[in-house]
């Protein structure tokens, strides 16, 4: 059984497609949606970052809390962790033999960064393209050409 999983994702949605080694016989296995990634910044965080405190005598008061990660980036990281956990469990259970990941460069980096070592070892190829909104059949063809498969 040589099962290849093609995960096509962006920060708000992903499609998991099962194929053979040459990306033939594709079948959509699962669709993932992360609706909070689609919200506006104002809906993801409040305007107030907390109480203020003086920095030193006579200084202007500043926030006691800094916002280190923009809200949309934090949501992308959450979604990457969710997908990574799913893939880690699948690889550990032997449900697929190899993975191909297709995502925009920034999200691809987030995703690869959260995968367990064993899962990263199962990654056959990565495609740094945003194909998440395209139909599965079209994505498989685009990735096949990108990887130079017949």
NUZA-321753 format. One record per atom (N, C-alpha, C): residue number from 1; chain; residue in one letter; x, y, z; atom name. Coordinates in steps of 0.001 Angstrom, whole numbers, plus 500000, padded with zeros to 6 digits. Example, Ala and Ser with C-alpha at 12.3 -4.5 7.8 and 13.67 -1.06 7.14 Angstrom:
ROMAR  resi  chain  resn       X       Y       Z  name
ROMAR     1      A     A  513190  494310  507800     N
ROMAR     1      A     A  512300  495500  507800    CA
ROMAR     1      A     A  513200  496700  507800     C
ROMAR     2      A     S  512850  497750  507080     N
ROMAR     2      A     S  513670  498940  507140    CA
ROMAR     2      A     S  512900  500030  507870     C
***
This chain:
ROMAR  resi  chain  resn       X       Y       Z  name
ROMAR     1      A     X  500842  498828  500000     N
ROMAR     1      A     X  500000  500000  500000    CA
ROMAR     1      A     X  500887  501235  500000     C
ROMAR     2      A     X  500996  501961  498975     N
ROMAR     2      A     X  501798  503169  498943    CA
ROMAR     2      A     X  500859  504361  498885     C
ROMAR     3      A     X  500516  504889  500050     N
ROMAR     3      A     X  499549  505979  500132    CA
ROMAR     3      A     X  500279  507297  500366     C
ROMAR     4      A     X  500028  508228  499479     N
ROMAR     4      A     X  500574  509572  499606    CA
ROMAR     4      A     X  499436  510508  499960     C
ROMAR     5      A     X  499658  511335  500964     N
ROMAR     5      A     X  498689  512359  501308    CA
ROMAR     5      A     X  499199  513697  500832     C
ROMAR     6      A     X  498341  514407  500125     N
ROMAR     6      A     X  498632  515762  499679    CA
ROMAR     6      A     X  497791  516705  500525     C
ROMAR     7      A     X  498458  517540  501321     N
ROMAR     7      A     X  497750  518539  502119    CA
ROMAR     7      A     X  497912  519885  501427     C
ROMAR     8      A     X  496791  520463  501057     N
ROMAR     8      A     X  496760  521770  500407    CA
ROMAR     8      A     X  496133  522723  501407     C
ROMAR     9      A     X  496874  523765  501813     N
ROMAR     9      A     X  496396  524592  502915    CA
ROMAR     9      A     X  496786  526048  502756     C
ROMAR    10      A     X  496042  526880  503482     N
ROMAR    10      A     X  496442  528251  503761    CA
ROMAR    10      A     X  496075  528499  505214     C
ROMAR    11      A     X  496149  529732  505673     N
ROMAR    11      A     X  495935  530011  507087    CA
ROMAR    11      A     X  494495  529815  507551     C
ROMAR    12      A     X  493553  529601  506617     N
ROMAR    12      A     X  492160  529483  507017    CA
ROMAR    12      A     X  491454  528219  506605     C
ROMAR    13      A     X  492049  527444  505694     N
ROMAR    13      A     X  491393  526224  505212    CA
ROMAR    13      A     X  492439  525248  504689     C
ROMAR    14      A     X  492070  523979  504682     N
ROMAR    14      A     X  492967  522944  504164    CA
ROMAR    14      A     X  492140  521794  503610     C
ROMAR    15      A     X  492715  521126  502616     N
ROMAR    15      A     X  492108  519931  502039    CA
ROMAR    15      A     X  493157  518832  502049     C
ROMAR    16      A     X  492762  517662  502516     N
ROMAR    16      A     X  493646  516511  502536    CA
ROMAR    16      A     X  493194  515548  501456     C
ROMAR    17      A     X  494120  515232  500542     N
ROMAR    17      A     X  493817  514382  499393    CA
ROMAR    17      A     X  494706  513145  499460     C
ROMAR    18      A     X  494100  511965  499376     N
ROMAR    18      A     X  494851  510710  499344    CA
ROMAR    18      A     X  495079  510324  497885     C
ROMAR    19      A     X  496301  509887  497576     N
ROMAR    19      A     X  496678  509520  496203    CA
ROMAR    19      A     X  497645  508340  496257     C
ROMAR    20      A     X  497996  507855  495069     N
ROMAR    20      A     X  499093  506898  495011    CA
ROMAR    20      A     X  500408  507681  494900     C
ROMAR    21      A     X  501518  506983  494776     N
ROMAR    21      A     X  502843  507608  494774    CA
ROMAR    21      A     X  503003  508658  493669     C
ROMAR    22      A     X  502359  508453  492540     N
ROMAR    22      A     X  502471  509387  491403    CA
ROMAR    22      A     X  501317  510389  491367     C
ROMAR    23      A     X  500621  510520  492477     N
ROMAR    23      A     X  499472  511416  492620    CA
ROMAR    23      A     X  498307  511024  491724     C
ROMAR    24      A     X  498202  509735  491456     N
ROMAR    24      A     X  497060  509223  490715    CA
ROMAR    24      A     X  495953  508799  491667     C
ROMAR    25      A     X  494762  508586  491136     N
ROMAR    25      A     X  493590  508174  491912    CA
ROMAR    25      A     X  493323  509073  493122     C
ROMAR    26      A     X  493303  510390  492938     N
ROMAR    26      A     X  493097  511277  494089    CA
ROMAR    26      A     X  491688  511186  494660     C
ROMAR    27      A     X  491618  511212  495970     N
ROMAR    27      A     X  490338  511206  496678    CA
ROMAR    27      A     X  490429  512183  497845     C
ROMAR    28      A     X  489502  513134  497889     N
ROMAR    28      A     X  489474  514072  499009    CA
ROMAR    28      A     X  489064  513301  500253     C
ROMAR    29      A     X  489920  513367  501265     N
ROMAR    29      A     X  489654  512650  502518    CA
ROMAR    29      A     X  489006  513539  503560     C
ROMAR    30      A     X  489464  514769  503616     N
ROMAR    30      A     X  489018  515638  504697    CA
ROMAR    30      A     X  489207  517096  504302     C
ROMAR    31      A     X  488275  517924  504756     N
ROMAR    31      A     X  488383  519375  504613    CA
ROMAR    31      A     X  488458  519970  506012     C
ROMAR    32      A     X  489383  520874  506205     N
ROMAR    32      A     X  489558  521556  507484    CA
ROMAR    32      A     X  489266  523035  507268     C
ROMAR    33      A     X  488585  523641  508222     N
ROMAR    33      A     X  488292  525068  508146    CA
ROMAR    33      A     X  488628  525699  509488     C
ROMAR    34      A     X  489273  526840  509429     N
ROMAR    34      A     X  489612  527594  510641    CA
ROMAR    34      A     X  489002  528984  510491     C
ROMAR    35      A     X  487702  529113  510826     N
ROMAR    35      A     X  486975  530353  510546    CA
ROMAR    35      A     X  487529  531589  511237     C
ROMAR    36      A     X  488172  531442  512388     N
ROMAR    36      A     X  488677  532640  513067    CA
ROMAR    36      A     X  489807  533301  512291     C
ROMAR    37      A     X  490461  532580  511394     N
ROMAR    37      A     X  491494  533183  510563    CA
ROMAR    37      A     X  490916  534191  509581     C
ROMAR    38      A     X  489634  534087  509320     N
ROMAR    38      A     X  488984  534978  508361    CA
ROMAR    38      A     X  488411  536245  509004     C
ROMAR    39      A     X  488479  536334  510334     N
ROMAR    39      A     X  487935  537492  511029    CA
ROMAR    39      A     X  488856  538705  510887     C
ROMAR    40      A     X  488277  539885  511073     N
ROMAR    40      A     X  489066  541111  511051    CA
ROMAR    40      A     X  489857  541214  512346     C
ROMAR    41      A     X  490952  541993  512318     N
ROMAR    41      A     X  491767  542185  513520    CA
ROMAR    41      A     X  490926  542680  514693     C
ROMAR    42      A     X  489991  543582  514411     N
ROMAR    42      A     X  489168  544137  515488    CA
ROMAR    42      A     X  488287  543072  516138     C
ROMAR    43      A     X  487994  542010  515420     N
ROMAR    43      A     X  487189  540926  515978    CA
ROMAR    43      A     X  488043  539895  516722     C
ROMAR    44      A     X  489339  539911  516455     N
ROMAR    44      A     X  490236  538942  517078    CA
ROMAR    44      A     X  490845  539433  518386     C
ROMAR    45      A     X  490921  540752  518555     N
ROMAR    45      A     X  491513  541275  519776    CA
ROMAR    45      A     X  490817  542557  520184     C
ROMAR    46      A     X  490967  542883  521442     N
ROMAR    46      A     X  490373  544128  521924    CA
ROMAR    46      A     X  491352  545261  521680     C
ROMAR    47      A     X  490847  546480  521768     N
ROMAR    47      A     X  491705  547651  521592    CA
ROMAR    47      A     X  492583  547893  522806     C
ROMAR    48      A     X  492125  547460  523967     N
ROMAR    48      A     X  492823  547734  525209    CA
ROMAR    48      A     X  493741  546575  525555     C
ROMAR    49      A     X  495033  546860  525745     N
ROMAR    49      A     X  495986  545806  526067    CA
ROMAR    49      A     X  496189  545641  527568     C
ROMAR    50      A     X  495339  546243  528375     N
ROMAR    50      A     X  495464  546056  529812    CA
ROMAR    50      A     X  495794  547348  530526     C
ROMAR    51      A     X  496024  547225  531823     N
ROMAR    51      A     X  496303  548407  532628    CA
ROMAR    51      A     X  497620  549037  532200     C
ROMAR    52      A     X  497780  550293  532578     N
ROMAR    52      A     X  499029  550981  532248    CA
ROMAR    52      A     X  499832  551200  533504     C
ROMAR    53      A     X  501121  551350  533342     N
ROMAR    53      A     X  502001  551590  534474    CA
ROMAR    53      A     X  503076  552572  534044     C
ROMAR    54      A     X  503574  553358  534971     N
ROMAR    54      A     X  504613  554309  534585    CA
ROMAR    54      A     X  505915  553573  534273     C
ROMAR    55      A     X  506617  554059  533278     N
ROMAR    55      A     X  507905  553435  532937    CA
ROMAR    55      A     X  508988  553890  533907     C
ROMAR    56      A     X  508976  555157  534243     N
ROMAR    56      A     X  509844  555678  535300    CA
ROMAR    56      A     X  509252  557006  535764     C
ROMAR    57      A     X  509842  557611  536728     N
ROMAR    57      A     X  509296  558849  537297    CA
ROMAR    57      A     X  509080  559893  536215     C
ROMAR    58      A     X  507884  560396  536099     N
ROMAR    58      A     X  507582  561477  535176    CA
ROMAR    58      A     X  507424  561031  533735     C
ROMAR    59      A     X  507569  559749  533466     N
ROMAR    59      A     X  507469  559250  532092    CA
ROMAR    59      A     X  506004  559079  531698     C
ROMAR    60      A     X  505773  559003  530428     N
ROMAR    60      A     X  504431  558749  529907    CA
ROMAR    60      A     X  504041  557328  530268     C
ROMAR    61      A     X  502795  557157  530620     N
ROMAR    61      A     X  502320  555825  530999    CA
ROMAR    61      A     X  502226  554936  529761     C
ROMAR    62      A     X  502656  553706  529908     N
ROMAR    62      A     X  502598  552745  528808    CA
ROMAR    62      A     X  501812  551522  529211     C
ROMAR    63      A     X  501568  550653  528279     N
ROMAR    63      A     X  500809  549445  528551    CA
ROMAR    63      A     X  501646  548477  529367     C
ROMAR    64      A     X  500983  547767  530245     N
ROMAR    64      A     X  501658  546751  531044    CA
ROMAR    64      A     X  501900  545485  530244     C
ROMAR    65      A     X  501253  545375  529097     N
ROMAR    65      A     X  501324  544173  528288    CA
ROMAR    65      A     X  501597  544557  526839     C
ROMAR    66      A     X  502538  543933  526211     N
ROMAR    66      A     X  502773  544210  524796    CA
ROMAR    66      A     X  502106  543125  523959     C
ROMAR    67      A     X  501780  543492  522752     N
ROMAR    67      A     X  501173  542513  521851    CA
ROMAR    67      A     X  502277  542032  520920     C
ROMAR    68      A     X  502828  540854  521207     N
ROMAR    68      A     X  503991  540373  520478    CA
ROMAR    68      A     X  503636  539739  519139     C
ROMAR    69      A     X  502490  539106  519030     N
ROMAR    69      A     X  502093  538430  517805    CA
ROMAR    69      A     X  500795  539030  517297     C
ROMAR    70      A     X  500795  539505  516036     N
ROMAR    70      A     X  499545  540033  515484    CA
ROMAR    70      A     X  498453  538957  515522     C
ROMAR    71      A     X  497200  539363  515708     N
ROMAR    71      A     X  496106  538395  515852    CA
ROMAR    71      A     X  495996  537391  514703     C
ROMAR    72      A     X  496137  537849  513468     N
ROMAR    72      A     X  496013  536907  512350    CA
ROMAR    72      A     X  497154  535884  512330     C
ROMAR    73      A     X  498341  536331  512705     N
ROMAR    73      A     X  499477  535413  512768    CA
ROMAR    73      A     X  499256  534368  513866     C
ROMAR    74      A     X  498719  534792  514995     N
ROMAR    74      A     X  498437  533856  516088    CA
ROMAR    74      A     X  497417  532810  515648     C
ROMAR    75      A     X  496399  533227  514914     N
ROMAR    75      A     X  495395  532277  514428    CA
ROMAR    75      A     X  495986  531323  513394     C
ROMAR    76      A     X  496869  531823  512540     N
ROMAR    76      A     X  497543  530947  511570    CA
ROMAR    76      A     X  498376  529897  512299     C
ROMAR    77      A     X  499065  530313  513365     N
ROMAR    77      A     X  499856  529373  514155    CA
ROMAR    77      A     X  498953  528319  514804     C
ROMAR    78      A     X  497798  528750  515318     N
ROMAR    78      A     X  496855  527797  515920    CA
ROMAR    78      A     X  496391  526768  514898     C
ROMAR    79      A     X  496066  527218  513692     N
ROMAR    79      A     X  495602  526306  512646    CA
ROMAR    79      A     X  496725  525363  512221     C
ROMAR    80      A     X  497938  525878  512100     N
ROMAR    80      A     X  499077  525030  511745    CA
ROMAR    80      A     X  499267  523935  512797     C
ROMAR    81      A     X  499137  524297  514077     N
ROMAR    81      A     X  499262  523288  515139    CA
ROMAR    81      A     X  498157  522238  515046     C
ROMAR    82      A     X  496942  522679  514733     N
ROMAR    82      A     X  495818  521748  514586    CA
ROMAR    82      A     X  496086  520756  513445     C
ROMAR    83      A     X  496528  521270  512307     N
ROMAR    83      A     X  496842  520393  511169    CA
ROMAR    83      A     X  498038  519497  511495     C
ROMAR    84      A     X  499044  520061  512132     N
ROMAR    84      A     X  500234  519292  512490    CA
ROMAR    84      A     X  499906  518128  513406     C
ROMAR    85      A     X  499042  518371  514374     N
ROMAR    85      A     X  498638  517297  515292    CA
ROMAR    85      A     X  497933  516174  514523     C
ROMAR    86      A     X  497043  516549  513616     N
ROMAR    86      A     X  496324  515557  512811    CA
ROMAR    86      A     X  497319  514714  511992     C
ROMAR    87      A     X  498263  515383  511327     N
ROMAR    87      A     X  499246  514664  510512    CA
ROMAR    87      A     X  500175  513809  511370     C
ROMAR    88      A     X  500605  514337  512511     N
ROMAR    88      A     X  501479  513567  513406    CA
ROMAR    88      A     X  500806  512265  513843     C
ROMAR    89      A     X  499532  512364  514216     N
ROMAR    89      A     X  498799  511170  514651    CA
ROMAR    89      A     X  498624  510179  513501     C
ROMAR    90      A     X  498360  510687  512302     N
ROMAR    90      A     X  498166  509811  511144    CA
ROMAR    90      A     X  499450  509085  510767     C
ROMAR    91      A     X  500558  509794  510782     N
ROMAR    91      A     X  501843  509160  510440    CA
ROMAR    91      A     X  502209  508131  511506     C
ROMAR    92      A     X  502015  508468  512764     N
ROMAR    92      A     X  502323  507528  513847    CA
ROMAR    92      A     X  501465  506265  513752     C
ROMAR    93      A     X  500225  506418  513279     N
ROMAR    93      A     X  499318  505271  513148    CA
ROMAR    93      A     X  499526  504513  511836     C
ROMAR    94      A     X  500388  505001  510965     N
ROMAR    94      A     X  500660  504329  509702    CA
ROMAR    94      A     X  499564  504494  508652     C
ROMAR    95      A     X  498771  505563  508763     N
ROMAR    95      A     X  497674  505770  507819    CA
ROMAR    95      A     X  498146  506294  506471     C
ROMAR    96      A     X  499365  506805  506411     N
ROMAR    96      A     X  499923  507229  505118    CA
ROMAR    96      A     X  501416  506920  505117     C
ROMAR    97      A     X  501950  506788  503904     N
ROMAR    97      A     X  503368  506463  503775    CA
ROMAR    97      A     X  504227  507704  503595     C
ROMAR    98      A     X  503668  508716  502909     N
ROMAR    98      A     X  504424  509941  502685    CA
ROMAR    98      A     X  503471  511115  502523     C
ROMAR    99      A     X  504012  512303  502733     N
ROMAR    99      A     X  503216  513522  502657    CA
ROMAR    99      A     X  503788  514471  501614     C
ROMAR   100      A     X  502908  515215  500984     N
ROMAR   100      A     X  503292  516350  500160    CA
ROMAR   100      A     X  502495  517531  500710     C
ROMAR   101      A     X  503185  518620  500989     N
ROMAR   101      A     X  502548  519800  501552    CA
ROMAR   101      A     X  502570  520922  500533     C
ROMAR   102      A     X  501418  521529  500288     N
ROMAR   102      A     X  501322  522675  499378    CA
ROMAR   102      A     X  500643  523806  500131     C
ROMAR   103      A     X  501347  524918  500281     N
ROMAR   103      A     X  500817  526056  501026    CA
ROMAR   103      A     X  501622  527292  500664     C
ROMAR   104      A     X  501059  528480  500929     N
ROMAR   104      A     X  501842  529703  500737    CA
ROMAR   104      A     X  503101  529639  501608     C
ROMAR   105      A     X  504190  530260  501186     N
ROMAR   105      A     X  505468  530115  501892    CA
ROMAR   105      A     X  505402  530344  503410     C
ROMAR   106      A     X  504751  531393  503848     N
ROMAR   106      A     X  504710  531690  505292    CA
ROMAR   106      A     X  503978  530589  506064     C
ROMAR   107      A     X  502828  530146  505556     N
ROMAR   107      A     X  502076  529108  506255    CA
ROMAR   107      A     X  502800  527764  506162     C
ROMAR   108      A     X  503453  527501  505042     N
ROMAR   108      A     X  504226  526264  504894    CA
ROMAR   108      A     X  505316  526194  505961     C
ROMAR   109      A     X  505969  527318  506221     N
ROMAR   109      A     X  506987  527367  507269    CA
ROMAR   109      A     X  506405  527104  508642     C
ROMAR   110      A     X  505241  527697  508915     N
ROMAR   110      A     X  504572  527449  510196    CA
ROMAR   110      A     X  504241  525969  510347     C
ROMAR   111      A     X  503692  525389  509295     N
ROMAR   111      A     X  503276  523986  509334    CA
ROMAR   111      A     X  504471  523063  509540     C
ROMAR   112      A     X  505522  523257  508788     N
ROMAR   112      A     X  506699  522396  508946    CA
ROMAR   112      A     X  507320  522553  510328     C
ROMAR   113      A     X  507176  523757  510903     N
ROMAR   113      A     X  507743  524014  512218    CA
ROMAR   113      A     X  507028  523318  513359     C
ROMAR   114      A     X  505787  522922  513156     N
ROMAR   114      A     X  505030  522269  514235    CA
ROMAR   114      A     X  504969  520752  514089     C
ROMAR   115      A     X  505427  520220  512970     N
ROMAR   115      A     X  505367  518770  512759    CA
ROMAR   115      A     X  506407  518044  513612     C
ROMAR   116      A     X  506045  516896  514094     N
ROMAR   116      A     X  506986  516046  514821    CA
ROMAR   116      A     X  508083  515590  513861     C
ROMAR   117      A     X  509226  515204  514406     N
ROMAR   117      A     X  510364  514792  513578    CA
ROMAR   117      A     X  509987  513645  512640     C
ROMAR   118      A     X  509268  512674  513157     N
ROMAR   118      A     X  508872  511521  512334    CA
ROMAR   118      A     X  507986  511968  511160     C
ROMAR   119      A     X  507093  512907  511422     N
ROMAR   119      A     X  506211  513403  510373    CA
ROMAR   119      A     X  507004  514207  509355     C
ROMAR   120      A     X  507921  515039  509821     N
ROMAR   120      A     X  508781  515789  508895    CA
ROMAR   120      A     X  509587  514851  508010     C
ROMAR   121      A     X  510010  513719  508554     N
ROMAR   121      A     X  510750  512730  507764    CA
ROMAR   121      A     X  509862  512103  506687     C
ROMAR   122      A     X  508555  512118  506896     N
ROMAR   122      A     X  507612  511555  505923    CA
ROMAR   122      A     X  507272  512525  504799     C
ROMAR   123      A     X  507692  513775  504934     N
ROMAR   123      A     X  507388  514769  503904    CA
ROMAR   123      A     X  508275  514516  502691     C
ROMAR   124      A     X  507625  514110  501604     N
ROMAR   124      A     X  508333  513813  500359    CA
ROMAR   124      A     X  508693  515086  499605     C
ROMAR   125      A     X  507784  516059  499621     N
ROMAR   125      A     X  508012  517303  498883    CA
ROMAR   125      A     X  507139  518404  499456     C
ROMAR   126      A     X  507551  519630  499197     N
ROMAR   126      A     X  506741  520786  499550    CA
ROMAR   126      A     X  506597  521672  498316     C
ROMAR   127      A     X  505457  522324  498226     N
ROMAR   127      A     X  505185  523244  497123    CA
ROMAR   127      A     X  504765  524568  497754     C
ROMAR   128      A     X  505550  525594  497528     N
ROMAR   128      A     X  505283  526912  498112    CA
ROMAR   128      A     X  504366  527727  497209     C
ROMAR   129      A     X  503139  527288  497109     N
ROMAR   129      A     X  502131  527966  496282    CA
ROMAR   129      A     X  500806  527977  497034     C
ROMAR   130      A     X  499998  528980  496752     N
ROMAR   130      A     X  498685  529081  497382    CA
ROMAR   130      A     X  497634  528478  496454     C
ROMAR   131      A     X  497353  527200  496655     N
ROMAR   131      A     X  496366  526484  495846    CA
ROMAR   131      A     X  495097  526167  496647     C
ROMAR   132      A     X  494981  526691  497851     N
ROMAR   132      A     X  493916  526279  498771    CA
ROMAR   132      A     X  492505  526546  498260     C
ROMAR   133      A     X  492326  527527  497403     N
ROMAR   133      A     X  490976  527847  496929    CA
ROMAR   133      A     X  490637  527150  495614     C
ROMAR   134      A     X  491530  526369  495090     N
ROMAR   134      A     X  491293  525685  493813    CA
ROMAR   134      A     X  490681  524304  494032     C
ROMAR   135      A     X  489959  523791  493037     N
ROMAR   135      A     X  489383  522447  493147    CA
ROMAR   135      A     X  490481  521383  493293     C
ROMAR   136      A     X  490170  520325  494009     N
ROMAR   136      A     X  491148  519277  494307    CA
ROMAR   136      A     X  491792  518696  493052     C
ROMAR   137      A     X  490990  518426  492010     N
ROMAR   137      A     X  491541  517838  490777    CA
ROMAR   137      A     X  492572  518767  490138     C
ROMAR   138      A     X  492278  520055  490152     N
ROMAR   138      A     X  493208  521030  489576    CA
ROMAR   138      A     X  494489  521105  490404     C
ROMAR   139      A     X  494351  521063  491716     N
ROMAR   139      A     X  495511  521116  492598    CA
ROMAR   139      A     X  496429  519927  492350     C
ROMAR   140      A     X  495843  518746  492229     N
ROMAR   140      A     X  496652  517551  491994    CA
ROMAR   140      A     X  497447  517708  490694     C
ROMAR   141      A     X  496828  518209  489646     N
ROMAR   141      A     X  497529  518416  488374    CA
ROMAR   141      A     X  498639  519461  488513     C
ROMAR   142      A     X  498353  520555  489202     N
ROMAR   142      A     X  499356  521601  489388    CA
ROMAR   142      A     X  500551  521083  490186     C
ROMAR   143      A     X  500282  520340  491232     N
ROMAR   143      A     X  501368  519788  492050    CA
ROMAR   143      A     X  502139  518739  491261     C
ROMAR   144      A     X  501435  517916  490494     N
ROMAR   144      A     X  502097  516914  489653    CA
ROMAR   144      A     X  503084  517599  488703     C
ROMAR   145      A     X  502659  518703  488064     N
ROMAR   145      A     X  503555  519435  487162    CA
ROMAR   145      A     X  504695  520068  487939     C
ROMAR   146      A     X  504399  520635  489100     N
ROMAR   146      A     X  505408  521276  489924    CA
ROMAR   146      A     X  506506  520284  490322     C
ROMAR   147      A     X  506112  519044  490595     N
ROMAR   147      A     X  507062  518015  491003    CA
ROMAR   147      A     X  507607  517230  489827     C
ROMAR   148      A     X  507191  517599  488631     N
ROMAR   148      A     X  507641  516952  487397    CA
ROMAR   148      A     X  507337  515454  487376     C
ROMAR   149      A     X  506096  515118  487738     N
ROMAR   149      A     X  505634  513726  487689    CA
ROMAR   149      A     X  504850  513521  486402     C
ROMAR   150      A     X  504978  512331  485790     N
ROMAR   150      A     X  504211  512089  484542    CA
ROMAR   150      A     X  502717  511958  484782     C
***
